Amino acid sequence: MSEPAAELPISDARDSLADVVSRAHYAGRITYVTRRGQRLAAIVPADVAEAIERAEDAVDVAAAREALARIDEGETPLPLAELRKELDL
């Protein structure tokens, strides 16, 4: 069972980083690092971060497969220059 999430000012996190990381690893605690009460980052168990990465990869693979299927069905791919223009890049 994991500990409830915690918030910790960045200065305190700096002073107790080893403890924060140990709690993430051994107790499953997520610690939000804050500055002036605003969350800046999170220290999470590695398995949580890895699960997020796998989920993001699965979404990317599904989107790529969908795009390839549309191309196979005859849809014309959007040239990179047009995409950049559309996205205002």
C-alpha positions in Angstrom: 0.0 0.0 0.0 1.3 3.4 -0.8 1.4 6.5 1.4 -0.8 9.4 0.6 0.8 12.1 -1.6 2.6 14.9 0.1 3.7 18.5 -0.8 7.1 19.8 0.1 8.7 23.2 -0.5 11.7 22.9 -2.8 14.1 24.1 0.0 12.9 21.2 2.2 13.0 18.7 -0.6 16.7 19.8 -1.3 17.5 19.2 2.4 15.8 15.8 2.5 16.1 14.4 -1.0 17.4 11.0 0.1 14.4 10.5 2.4 11.9 11.8 -0.2 13.4 9.4 -2.8 13.4 6.5 -0.3 9.7 7.1 0.5 8.9 7.1 -3.2 10.7 3.8 -3.7 9.8 1.9 -0.6 6.4 3.4 0.4 5.1 4.4 -3.0 4.7 8.0 -1.9 4.3 10.8 -4.5 5.8 14.0 -3.3 5.0 17.3 -5.1 7.8 19.8 -4.9 6.4 23.3 -4.5 7.6 26.9 -4.6 5.4 29.5 -3.0 2.7 26.9 -2.7 2.7 26.1 -6.5 3.5 22.6 -7.6 6.6 22.5 -9.8 7.4 18.9 -10.1 6.7 15.5 -8.5 9.0 12.8 -7.2 7.2 9.5 -7.9 8.1 5.8 -7.7 10.0 4.7 -10.8 7.3 2.1 -11.6 4.7 4.9 -11.8 6.8 7.0 -14.2 7.5 3.9 -16.3 3.8 3.0 -16.5 3.1 6.6 -17.6 5.8 6.3 -20.3 4.3 2.9 -21.5 0.8 4.5 -21.7 2.1 7.5 -23.7 4.0 5.1 -26.0 0.8 3.1 -26.5 -1.1 6.2 -27.4 1.6 7.2 -29.9 1.7 3.8 -31.5 -2.1 3.8 -31.8 -2.0 7.2 -33.5 0.7 6.2 -35.9 -1.2 3.0 -36.8 -4.4 5.1 -37.4 -2.4 7.5 -39.6 -0.9 4.7 -41.6 -4.4 3.1 -42.0 -5.7 6.4 -43.4 -2.8 6.6 -45.8 -3.5 3.0 -46.9 -7.1 4.0 -47.5 -5.9 6.7 -49.9 -5.8 9.8 -47.7 -3.0 12.1 -48.7 -0.5 12.8 -45.9 -0.1 16.5 -44.9 3.3 17.8 -45.9 5.5 18.9 -43.0 5.6 22.5 -44.2 1.7 22.7 -44.1 1.6 21.1 -40.7 4.0 23.6 -39.3 2.0 26.4 -40.8 -1.3 24.9 -39.4 0.3 24.6 -36.0 1.9 28.1 -36.3 5.5 26.7 -35.8 
